[in-house]
Structures are given as structure tokens and as C-alpha cells.
Amino acid sequence: MDMHSGITISQTDGRPMYLQIIEQIRHKVAVGDWTAGQDIPSIRQLAADLCVSVITIKRAYQELERDGVIVTVQGRGSMVAAVPNLGGPQREQEFEAALRHAVRSGALLGLAADEIVVRLRRAIDEMKEE
């Protein structure tokens, strides 16, 4: 199975690649695309598939493991944790940073604050329909 499909790296995103990977893996776990105990791509495989360094993927996996989202078993590889930890203060900080990034991006595009709010509400509505 092509476990990493849907993980993409954006060169225009101001965040480091490992943070983009962490966010997308957290999302896959949160929405149930990757379920508890499910094997995830090896560090080398995901690095090759995304054309990024092994170090980048290793850093993302280490942070995800530290946060309790994934676990690594010697000789078996990495998998989604039995009870993935998707909450906590760090997650809220990441969310706040993403919101600030979105607001800055909107401002750089010349959008007024009320237009940014309208687009945020539209995005929320679209998620509800998925």
C-alpha cells in the first residue's frame, strides 16, 4: 500500500520541510487515514519518495515519536501509536503558528482582515462537507 500518498512538500511554504511532514502525518492520524498500530513508511522510503534527505524525515519521525503520535520498534520500523497523542500545548502552539502564517499570507496578498475571516469560515465549511 502506498502509505505516504498525499504527503507533499511545498517549496513556497515558509516552514521547514520536517514541520510540513509532521503536520501532514498528524492530520492523517487525526482523520483516521493512518490507524493505530498501522505501519508507516520507513524513513529511507519516505525520504526517497519525497526527494528529501533522510535527516529531514528522521527529524520529523523523532518529533512525532517524542510527542506520542508514532512508535518505533527495533527491527520492525515505525507505526502509528496504539493511542496516538494528538493534543497538548505543543499542538495548540503549532495551530496558532499556522493561523499566524495564514493571516500573514492573506495580508501579503492584499486581503483585508474581514476577507481573511470569510475565507477561513469557507475553509471550515468545506472541511465539514468532506
Secondary structure, 3 states (H helix, E strand, C coil): CCCCCCCCCCCCCCCCHHHHHHHHHHHHHHCCCCCCCCECCCHHHHHHHHCCCHHHHHHHHHHHHHCCCEEEECCCEEEECCCCCCCCHHHHHHHHHHHHHHHHHHHHCCCCHHHHHHHHHHHHHHHHHC
